[in-house]
């Protein structure tokens, strides 16, 4: 649907080839980019004074806990999972629910990730007692992708099921305040796993969108209920929350998400120097808002005089459509990926221990493509490393070098900008355009903080013996495991 609108309304968007593009006929002014976005997606105005950028996992934990402690009406948590060790967090939620008898809690997480340790302690067994203690005031929903694997699913080990798609959105709403991030809720994300974090305060309409989004996804999820909280771990059951068969709901979900999206397309009467566009990606349902917007953005940047493009992904496996546009561009570009030492799978047992190697291979292939098509002179590839830390940041920034590199645009959220993000996972990300100099400076400072722990890579990096990719890892990529990365 979006593609048809694009072809009818934006004749200046051209197909991308594997050679350098001709001069772009895309927007040269920020307001033209605004217009393209506003014609297609819900938009929310805000002032820079409402937006706070956090810089560290400890800041994220503090703001997250403050949100719970100050909530009076509702808490909405959408995340991949809550770590099974997060007993203090569950205690905090319980205390706040005891204090505020009219407070409600809604959690949306991933089915496979939250249940894979069962019957041992799991995220599901950790959350289940809250549903029994507080009844209808606490609802927990676990999303399971409609992969259509059928009976084959039973043969797949629990951990590998996540490779076929997850509930990957991360939004944390406390009354009229929302915390956007790519971070999940466990100890490492609170201590030594670097991500991005943006807090938006006092925005009832944006948080209404977030709550409604979670409610939409809950309709296509399994509802968690506790069967016995007197044992450890607590036992639970999961019930499908829709009248459509659990294996065949994709088309119904697509229609409902499009209707939901349309319901928030009304004119935003608020004033503000910053505009926020939520973008839903659910490739399994045929919903591709993020993909269409990012593809357009990567073309539009060619028509913005003095633009500079910055991209990061902790799991660097760019989707093919994004990769082509980046390589074909001549806009000065900097990309930060995770060093193998900062990859969250480093040291994992079994096949997952091969994942850092796999990303090295994909990163090396991308670098060689940049060299082949003459992009290496205008594109800088870097790796982030900080001793004892892992890297989970993802996003896009567009700066204007002619205005002392003030940041005009950023893309933040759950997506790793990979093929998996586009095709398999359920994602919610946000494109933000600002005219605020102060917010632009903060976004620039955010980039500088990431760059401080980054170092440039070149062919010698990948030729080093420490970056050797085994034949087994190459074989796994050859048979298609890269589609799950």
N, C-alpha and C positions, 0 to 999 in steps of 0.2 A: 504493500500500500504506500509506504513512504517512498519507495523507489519510483512508483508511478507519479507521485506528486513531484518528486525531484525532476523527473524527465519533462514534465509538463511546464513546471514553473521556473526552473533554473536552466535555461538553455546554455549558459556559459560553462556548466560542468561538463567536462569531456572525459572520455574513457582514457585510462592510464595504460601506456605501453611500457615495454621494458627498456626503452631508450629515453633520453632526456626529453622533457616536455617542451612544447613551444611556450612562448610568453603567455602567462595566465591572464584570463579575462575575468577573474573572480574579484570579489569585493576588495577595494583598496581602502575602505573606511570601516571603522569599527561599527558604526551604526548600520551599515549594510549587512554585516555579519549578524548583528542583532536582529535585523528584519527577517533574515532567512531562518534563524532559530525560532523566532516568535511565531512565524507562520506554521510551524510544525509541532512545537512542544509547549507544555505548560511553562510559564515564566513567573518568577517571583522577585519583586524588587526588595532591596534591603539597603541599609546604609552601612558604610564601612565601620562605623562605631558599634554595630551589632555583631561584627565578625571578629573572632579572635583565633589566631593561629597558635597552636601549641607545638612545642619543639621536641618533646621527649616522651618516652613511655611513662615516666613517673608523672609528668604533667597530665597525660591521658588518664592514668589511674585516678589522680586527684580530682580531675573534672568529672569523671564518670561517677565516682563516689559522691561528690557534691550534688550531682544531678539526682541521685537516689535520695540522699538525705534531705533535699529541699523540695522534692516532688509532693504535690498535694492532691492532684487529680488522677494522673495516669503516667505510667512508665511503659514505653514500647522499646523492646530490644530485638533487633534483627542482626543475627550473626551466624557465622558458620557453626560455632559451638561455644559452649562455656566449659572451660577446663574442669575435669572431674576433681581437681584439687581445690577448687574455689569455694571451700566451705565458708570462709569469712564473708564472701560476697553474698552467698545465700542467707547467711545470718543477718547481714545488713538489710537485705530485701525484706526478710521476715520481720525485723524490728520496725522498719518503716511502715509496713502493712499493718502491724499491730498498733502503731501510733496513730495512723490516719485510716479510720474505718471506711472512708469513702474512696480510698486510693485503689486503683486497679493496676494489674501488671499483665502485659502480654509479651510473650517471647516467641520469636520465630527462629528456628535453627535448622540444621541439615539432619535428615533422618539417618543416613549411613554414618556420618561422622559422630553423631551423638549416641549411637547404639552399638558401635563396633566392638566395645569391650564387654558387652553383656555376655554372660551373667555376672562378670566382675563389675567393679565400680565403673560407672560411665557418666557421661554428661546427662543422659536421660534419667538415670537413677538419682543423680544429684538434684535435679529440678523437680522430680515427681512429687516429693512430700509437700511442696508448696501448693500444689493443686488440691491436695486433700485437706490441708490445714485451712485454706482460705476459700475453698469452693469456687464459685463462679467469678470471684474477684481476681483469680489467677488463671490464665489460659496459656498453655504451651503447645505450639504447633511445630511439627517436624516435616519439612518438605522433602519429598522423594521424587527425583526426575522421572518423567515418562520415557524411559529409554527404549521400551519395547523389546527388551532382551528376552522376555518370557522365561521359560524354564532354565535357560542358560544362566540366569542371574544366580541361581542356587549354587552353581559351580564356581562362582567368582569369590575369592577370599574377601572378607569384609572391607579391608583397607583399600583394595583395588576397585571396589564398587564406586568409590568417590571419583575415580578417573573418568567415569561416564557422565559426570555432572553433579553439581552441588548447589545448595542454597548458599550463595556466596555474598549476598548483600550485607553491608554493615552500617546500620543507622541506630542511633541511641537517642530516643526522645524522652524528655522529662517535662511534662506540661507543655509550655510554649517554647521550649528551648530544645535544640537538637545538636548532637555531636556527630559529625561526619568523619569517617576514617576508613582505612582498609584493614584496621586491626580487629582481631578477635578478642575474646575475653579469656585469657589465661595468664599464668605467671610471667611467661617470657614477654608477652605483649605489654605487660606492666613494668618491666625491668630492663630488658636488654635486646629487644627486637624493634628496630627502628621502623616507624611508619610515618604517615602524614595524619594530621588531626586539625579539624576546623570546627569551632564552636560558634553557633549562631543563636543569639538570644532574642527573646521577646518577639517571636514571629509566628503568630497563631495560624496564619494561612499556610505557611510552609510546613509546619508541624501537622496541620490537618491533612495535608497531602501525604506525609510520611505515615501517619496512622492509618489512613485509608489504603495506602499501598500495602501495608502489612496485613490488613484485613482481607484485601483481595487475595493475597498469596495464601492466607490461612484457609481459604475456601478450597484450595487444591493441595492440602497438606493433611497429615495425620495428627489427631488430637491426642495429647499425652494425658493419662490419668494414673494415679497411684493406686495400686491394689493392696499394698501392705508396706507401711512405713515403720513397722516395729522390728524389721530385720534390716541388716546391713549387708549388701546394699539394698535399698528399697526396691521393691518389685513394681512393675508398671505394665500398662497395656496401651496399645496405640490403635485408634479407630479412624478410618478414612472419613474425611469431613465433607464429602460431596456425593451427590447422587449419580454423577458420572463415574464409570468404571475407572479405578485408579491407574490402569495402564493405558487409557485412551482419552485423556482429558485435554490434550494439547490444543485442539481447535476451539473448544469452549473457552479455555483459558485465554487464548489469543483474542477472541472476540471481547471477552470481559475486560481484558487489560486495555484494549483499544477504546472501549467505551469509557473506562475509568480515566484514561488519558484525556479523552475529549471533554469529560466533565470538568477538568481543571484548566481548560483552554480559554476560559473567559478572560476579559481584559483585566489586567492587574491595575487597580486604581491607586495602589500605594505609590509613594514617591521614594526615590532612592538613587544612589550613585552606582549601585551594583545590581546586576541581574543574574539570577540563578536559574538554570534549566536542568531539571531532573531528567535523566535518560535511562530508560529500562532496556535491558538486553536479556532476552530469553530465546535463544536460537532454536531450542527444541520446540518452541511454540510458534516460531516464525515472527517473533517480535524483535526488531533489530534497530531500535532508536539510537542506541549508543554507536553502533557500527556506522550508520548513515551519517550521524553528526560528526564523528571523528574523521571519517573519510573526507567529508566536505571541508572540515577545518584544516586538514593537512594539505588540501588544495588551495583553500582560501588564503593561507599564510603566504603563498607565493605572490599574492597581489597586494600585500601590505608593505609599503615602503619601509625599509629599515628594520624589518622583523627579524627576530632571532627565536629559534625553536629549541626548547629543552624538553626531554622525555626521560622518564625513568620507569623501570619495572624490576622488582626484586626477582621475578621469574621471567627472564628475558627470552621470550619466544613470540616475537611479533607476528600478528596475523598477516597473511599474505597481502591483503589489500592495503594494510597500513605500511608494510615493508616496501611495497612498490612505490607508494607515494613519497615515502621518506627518501628512498634512493634516487628517485627521479627529480626531487626538488633540488634547488640550489640555494635555498635559504640556509644561512649559518645555523648549524644544529649541534647540540651536545646531548649525548645519551649516557645515562648512568645505569649500569647493571650491577648485580651483586657479584662480588668476588666469590669463587668457590668456597672460600673460608667463611663467607657471610651467608651462605645458602643454608636455609633451615633444615635441609635433608642431609647435611654433612654428617657422616658417621652413622647414618641410619643402617639398620640391618636389612639384609635381603636385597631385592631388586631396587627398592627405594634409595639405597645407598649409591646407586648409579646415577641418580638424578643430577647432582652437581656436574658430573662428567658430561651428561647429556646437554646441559645448558652451555657448557664450554664449547661443545661441538656446534650448537646452533648459533652461538655468538660468533664463533670463528667463521662460519659460513656467511653470516651477515657482513662481517668485516671484509671478507674476500669479495662479496658482491659490491660493496662500496668502492673497493679498489678497481674492480673490473669496469664499473660504469662511471669512473672519474669522480666519485662522490667523496673520496677520502680526504681531499683537500679542504672541503667545507664542512665535514662532519667529524666530530671528536667523540670517540668511544672510550668510556671510562668504567672502572670498577670500584665499587664502594667496599671498604674494609675497615673495621674497627675491632680491635682485639676483644674477643669474648662476646661479641654482638653478632646478630644476624640482621639481614636487610629485607624489608617487606614493603618499601615505598613503591608507589606507582602514581603516574600522573603526567600531565602535559602543562607546560607554561609557554606563553608567547609574550616576548618582551619587545620593546621598541628601542633599538640602539640609538636612534636619533633623539630620543627623549631620555638619555642617560639610563637606558635599559629599564625604565619603569615597566612593570608587568601589567599587561592589559587583560590577559585571558589565562585561566587555569582550568584544568580538568582533574577532578579529585573523586575518589570513591573506591569501589571494590574491585574494579576490573584491572587485570594485568596486561590488557591490550593484546592478548594472545588469541590464537585460533580457538583454543578451548573456551576462553571468555566469551567469544562471539557465538560459538556453536553449541556449547554444552552447559555452561554454568548459568545460574540466575544471578544477574548483576543489577546494581543500581549505582550510577555514577552521576556527577554533576558538572556541568560546564558553567563556569562563572566568568562574566565579563564585567570589568570594573573601570570606572573613570576616576576613582579615588587615588590620588597620589600616595596617600599614607598606606592604603592597603596594597598598592602596587609595590611600595618599598618593602612591606612585610613579606610579600610573596618572593621578591628578589632575595631578601635575607634568608628565607626558607631554603632557596636554592643554594645560596652560598654556604649554608650550614652542611648541606648534603655534599657539596663539592669539596669541602674541607677534608673529608675522609675518602676522597676519590682520587684515583691515579689513572693516567691515560694508558691504553693498551695499543699494541700494534702487532704485526705478524710475528715478531720475535717472542711476544708473550705466548702466543698459541703454539709456537715451535718449541718452547721450553719443555724439558722432560717431565716437569711437574704437572704439565697440562695435557699429558698424553691421554687420549680417549681410547679405551679398550675396544677390541673387536666385538665383544659381547654388547657393549653399550651402542656401538654403531649398528649392530644387528637389530637391537630393540627399536632404535629410531627408524631403521629401514622398514620394519614391519608395521610402523604406524604409531608407536608409543608417543611420538612427539605431539600427536593430536590431543593427548591427555595432559600435556604440560602447560 
